[in-house]
Amino acid sequence: NTINQVEQSGSKKKAEKFKPKNIYELTQFVAGIRPSFQSMVKIFLNREHFDYGIPSLDNLLQDKYCDSSFILYQEQIMKVLGYADFEMSKTYKIIKAISKKKTYVINGAKERFLPNFAKKCLANGDVKTLDDGVEATKKVWQIIENSASYGFNASHAYSYALDSIHLAYLKANYPIEFYKVCLQHYTDKNNKDKVENDKLCRNFQENPVEILK
């Protein structure tokens, strides 16, 4: 496969299962197949609804493009940290610290996040007791750690999604030109995994119509 983000058989099967319907869903898919989202990916691909049962948090994460409380993008992690009274200007630094496994920063952020988030849930009437808030908070923090480990920001995922669409369009509508460019590119890069047969590649460059028949 020569389409960005679905070159591997595993990601291709995920795309076939999810069947993105528009650019918004494709952007979510690009973010959703990152290792950081593995704990939630089955729910996402099956299009099952997910929420935390914490109305104020769910309302923060859900929008007109996704009615589930998935944390797909770095910006959503920043929102959740902001919900727990972290200064927004410092939230991205926390994300980078988690991704680089800087334990001292992670532990410090966690120690502040747990009580702040639990108190906010209680104050908003999302939980009945502070202990209930703490239990909910632990689950949310684990999602944050997972998401920050190797997640995309929204604009990055969107750019990859656009690239995938453009490649798919060219491959479907201009297959000869598309494969000629691909084979030449892989040949120039000496990518033997992509170009398994040099003779076939040369024959294609000379007579692509016959090869594609």
N, C-alpha and C positions, 0 to 999 in steps of 0.2 A: 504494500500500500504506500502511496506517495503523498497522502494528505496529512498535513500537520495535525498532531495530537491523536491520530488514530492509526499511526504506522504500525504499532505493535498489535498482535492478535488480541491481547487482553483488552486494550482500550477500544479496539474495533468492535468487539462483542458488547462492551458496555454502551457504545454509541448506538448499536443496533437495538439494544434493549431499551434505552432511554428515548430514542427517536426525538431529538431536539426539534421543536416546531418553529422556532424563530431565533433571532440573534441573541435575545435575552436568555433563552434556555440553553443555547449553545455556549454562551459565556459562563453560565452556571455549571455546565458540564465540564468545561475546561478546568474550572476551579475544583470541581467535585472529584475529579480523577487523580488529584494530587495525593501523595501518601498521607498528608495531614488530615484528610477527610475519610480515611478508611473505616473508622468506627461507625460512620453514618452513611457510607456510600450505597449500601443495599437498600436502605429506606429511600434514599434519594432516587436511585435508578428505578425502583418500583413505583415511584410517584406516590408514595405513602405520605400522609400528613404527619408532621412532627412539631411538637411544641413542648416547652418546659413546664407548662401549667403555672407560669408566673406571668400574669397578664401584662404588667408594665414592661417586662423584658420581651415577651413575645411581640407586643406592639412595636417595640423598638427595632426588632429584627425583621419582621414581616413587612412586605410592601406589595404594590400592585403586580410586581413581577414574580413574586414567590410568597405563597401564603403559609409556608412552613418556617420554623425558626432555625434554619440552618445557618451555621457560621461558615460561610464559603470564602469570604474575602478578608483581608487584613483590616479594611475600613470597619468591618462589623466587629472585629475584636476591639478596635479603638472605641467604638460606640459602647461596648459592654464595660470596658474599663472606665470610660467616662461616666457611665451609669453608677459605678461604684466610687465616684468622686475623685478619680485620678484626673490630674490636669491633662487636657487633651494634647497639649504640646509635648508631653512626656510619654504618651501612650505608644508611639511608634518605636521609641527607644526600648521600651519593655518588650515589644514584639521581637525586635532584632536580638535582644538579650536572650530571649527564650530560644530563638532559632539557633543561636550560637552556644546554647547550653551554659550560659554564665550563671552558675548556681546561686551566687551571692545576690544577684539582681532578681532572679526568679523567686527565691525564698523571701526576699524583702517585699516584693510585689504581692506574693501570695498571702503573707502575714497581714498586709494592709487590705487586700481584696476581700478576704473571707468575712471579717466582721462588718466592713462597709457595705458589702453587697447584701448580707443577711439583714442588716438594719434597714436598708433601703426597701427590701422586700416586705419587711414587717410594717414599715411606715406607710407603704402604698396599699397595705391590706391584702397583699398577695399570699401571705402565710399567716397562720394564727399565732404561732409562737416563734421566738428567736431561734430555738433549736431546729424547728422546721426550716427556717431560713438558712441555717448553717448547712443542713443536709443538701438543700437545693443548690447552695453556693458551691459546694465541693464538686458536684457534677458539672456545673458550669465552668469552674476553673479547669477541670480536666480537659474539657472541650477546647478551652482557650490554649492550653499548653499544646495539645495535639495540632490545633489549627495553625499556631504560630511556628511550628517546627519546620514546615515546608509549604507555606501557603502563598497564594498570589494576591496582589492587590487587584481591584476591580478593573482598572484600566489595562493592566497586563493581560488578564484573562480575556478581556474584550478584544485586544489586539490579536491574540492568538486565534480567537474565534473568527475574526475577520479574515485572517490569513487562511484558515481552513476553508472558509466559504469560497474565497477567490480561487484556491487551488481546485476545489471540487467542481466549481463552475468551468474552469479551463479544461479540466480532465474530461468532463462530460461533453463539452461542446467543441473542443479542439484537441482531440486525443492524440493525433499525429504530432502536432507541434508540441504538445505537452510532454509526450514521452521522449521526443527528440531532445528537448532541453534538459529533461531529467537525466537521461542517459549520458548526455555530454557532460553535465555537471558532475555526476558521479564518477565518470571516467577521468575527468580533469583532477578530481580529488583523490583518485586512485582508491575509491571505495569498493573493494572487491565483494563485500557483502551485498551491495546494491547492484553491482554489475557482475553477475556470476559467469557470464560467457562473453568474452571480448569479441569473438567472431560474430556472435549474434548482434552485439551492439553495433559493430561496423556495418553489418548487413542492414540493420534497421536505419542507420543514418543514410545509407545509399538508397534503400527501397522500403520506406516505412509502411506503405499501403499493403504490400505483400505480407510483411511480417505480422501485421495486425489482423489479417484475414483469418 
